[in-house]
Amino acid sequence: MSSDTIEAAVDLVRGSDDVVGFTGAGASTESGIPDFRSPGGLWDRYDPSDFTIQALRRDPVAYWEKRLEMRENQEFDWNAVEPNPSHEALAALEAAGVLSTLITQNVDGLHQAAGSENVLELHGSRRAAKCLHCERRLPLETLDRKLTEEPLPPRCDDCDGLLKRATVSFGEALPRDVLMAAKRAATECDCFLTVGSSLTVEPAASMPRIASRNGASLVVVNLEPTGIDDRADVVIHAKAGETLSELADGVLG
Ligand SMILES: [Zn+2]
């Protein structure tokens, strides 16, 4: 990692009035969260088509039986997961008034655990549940209690609608209000900082492009090359934690 590049990123962020952050899976890798889509990962052993929103609507009991079986066979302990230096650096930048909004593709809730407040979760959150009918959000504990104490499928106490985790499932549209807010933040910022995302899938790919089209500078931090490296002002191919710590130290120090 070249210190020139970190310094260039520090200068850009310091010279900006409204910095928006964007994070993908690479921001959580150092917290030990595996890439479930990698070979041998969870989605190699299960058929994603069994877990679509359509499968839940078609046969909710079968959906939940498979879901619970998958949970039992999952070695990964979500309760042991903690924020890493990249989450902490982004929270510190927000607390100092440098970062206005954090858009994330991650569903792990680690940004909020680190203290970030204005977080837009494009793919929802695994720390909450929701009703598919009245769209009410519930604590995850309520869903878990229903799964153990009540017959399948778990249903909403208010409207009897089907409950599910508040993550965006396969085949489910992204939450419209979150997506609109993210696009607005990308449009209005003057510096867009992306961390740990290859930026190859939508809507991730379009966010930095929207920012760039509207005059924002782009800073890319990712282990691998991304789809917007050629348009970025600063590109740092490195791990997120150390890079973000140095960036936050440089900006706030
Ligand atoms: Zn409901």
Boltz pocket constraint, residues with backbone or C-beta under 6 A from the ligand:
constraints:
  - pocket:
      binder: B
      contacts: [[A, 131], [A, 132], [A, 133], [A, 134], [A, 135], [A, 136], [A, 156], [A, 157], [A, 158], [A, 159], [A, 160], [A, 161]]
      max_distance: 6.0
